[in-house]
Amino acid sequence: MSGNEKAAGSALTRETILRGLQSLSEELGKEGVTGEVCLFGGTVMVLAFTARLTTKDVDALFQPTQTIRELARRIGEDLHLPADWLNDGVKGFISARHETTTGNLPQFPHLRLTMPVPEYLLAMKCIAARIGGTASESTDVADITFLIRHLDLKSAKEVLDLVGQYYPANRIPVKTQYLVEGLFDEGKI
C-alpha cells in the first residue's frame, strides 16, 4: 500500500479501485465470463470526473451478480480492501428512468463498466442529500455542487426540475429542496 492509501484510511483511491476492477476482469476471464458493472456515487466522481481523490466504497449494480460478489470478496481479501469494497447497496436509489453511459470510464477485457448519465447521477446525489456534520460522516454537497456546475444549471428550480425527471415528487425529500436552494442562495454555485 502506498503512503497515500494508508493516509486515506479505508478510503479507496483511483489506483486502488482500478487495481480491484482489473483483478475482477482477470478472474472473470478465467471463468470465461464477461461481467457488467454499473458504477455509482463516489466511484464515478473519482474515475469518470476526477472530481475527488477517494471514495469509501464502490457502489454498483453488477451481472452476473453471484459470480461478481464472490470474486469481489476474494479480490478484497487478496488486495486488503474493505470487505464491502464492491457492493450493491445503491439499489434503493435506482430510478425507473435508469439512463447509463460508458462515459470516459476505463474498460477491461472481461468487464464492461457503465455509469449513470450526469443528470441521473446528480438526481441520485440530490435524493441522498447527505450533508455530513462530522469528519467521519459522508457528504454529497461537493459532488452535487460539481455536477450542477458540470451540467451548467443556473437555478435551484432547474436542479429540482431535473431531479423530478428521475424521481416522483413523493420520493424527493424536503432536505433536498433546502440543500439545493441553499447552495444557490449562499452563492456556492
N, C-alpha and C positions, 0 to 999 in steps of 0.2 A: 504494500500500500504506500502510495506517495504521501508526502507531508501534507498536501492539500486535502487528500481524502481523510487523513487522520484528524486534521483540524476541523473538518466538517462534521465529525462525529458519525452519525448514521446517515447523513445526507449523501445522496448519490450524485457524483459529478457526471458530466457528459462522457468522459472516458470510461468510467465505471459502467454506466448504462450501456454504452456501445460494446464493451467487452462482454457483458451479460447477454446482450442480444446476438452478438457474433457467436458466442458459445451455443446459444439456443438454436441458431441456424445450423451450426455444425452437427449438433445432436439430432435435430430433425432430419438432416440429410442422411445420417447413419441409419435412420429408421425408414428412409425412402419416402418421407413426408415433407410437404411444403406447408408451413403454417402461415396463418394470417393474424396479425396483431394490430388492433386499432388503439393507438396511444391517446391519452387524455391528459388534462391538467398540467402539472408542473413539468412532466416529461416533455410535452410539446413545447412548453416555454423554453426548456433547456436545449432540446435537439433541433427544433424547427425554426425558432425565432432567436435563439441565443440571447434571450431577454433576462436570463438569470443563470447563475453558475451551478446550482444544485436543486434537487428535489428530494423529498423524503422517501418516495417510492415510485414505482412505475404503475400508474393506473391504466388499465387496458381491458379491452374485450378481446378474446382470442379463440381461435379454432385451429386444430382440434383441442377442445377445452381440457380434457383429462390428460392428454399427452403433454401438452404445454405446461399444465400445472405441475405435473410430476417432474418434467425436465427442469423447470424453473426452480423447483425445490432443491434438486441435486446440484444444479449450477450455483445456486445461492450458497450451498454448503461449501462447494469447491472454491468459490471466489470470496468467501467470508462476507457475504451480503446479508442484510436483514432477512429474516425468514419470509416476510411478505414483500420482498423487493419487487416482484411482479404479481399483481393481484387484480381481481375484477370487482373490487368494492365500488367502482364507479357506476355499476349497473342501475342504481337508484336514481341517477341523474340523466339517464338517456332519454332523449326526446323522440317523439313519434316521427319527427322530421329529422332523421339521422343522416345528415349530409357529411360525407367524408371526402378526403383528397389524399394523395401521396405527398402533396406539398413539396418541400425540399428535404424530406426525411431520407436518411440513408436507406439503402435496400440491401438485402443479403440473398445469397443463392437459394436458401430454403426457407426464407422468412420475408413475407411481404408486409411492410409497415404502412399504415394509413393513420390519419388523424382527422378530427372534426375540421370543417372549413372554419376560418377565423371567426365568422359571425356566430356559428354554433358554439365554438369554444367560449366566446365572450358571454353568450347567453347562459352556458353552464356555470361559468365562474360567477355570474351575477346571481344565479339561483342559489348557489352555495353561499356566496356573500360572507365568507369567513373574514372577520376583521381582526382576529388575534386579540391581543391585550397584554400578553406576557411574551417573553422571549421564546418560550417553548411552544406557543400556540401558532398554528398555521394561519396565514392571512392570504386573501385573494386580492387585496387592494392594489398592489403593484402590478399584478397580472391584468386586472381589469383596466387600470389606467393605461398600461402599454397597449392593450388590444383596442381600446377606444381611440387612442392616437393612431395606431396602425390602420384602423378602418376609417379614420378621418371623420368620426362622428362629432357633430358640433353642439349637441344639446342632450340634456338628460332625457328629454322626450324621445329623441332619435334612438338612444340606447334602450330605453324601456319598450319602445315600439318593436325594436329588433328582438328583445327577449320574448315579447308576446308572439312573435312569429314562430318560436320554437316551443313555448310552454303555454298552457292555458292559464288564464288570469288567476284561477284558484290555486295554482302551484307557485305563483310568484310571491315570495314573502314580502311583507311590508318593509323589512330591513333592507331588501334590495333597492326599493324605491328611495329610501333615506340615504343609503350609501351612494347611489349614482347621483342623486340630486346634490348631495354634499360635496362630491368630487368637483362638480361644476360650480357650485356656489362658492367653494373655497379656492377656486382658481387653480386646482391641481390638474386640470385638463386644458 
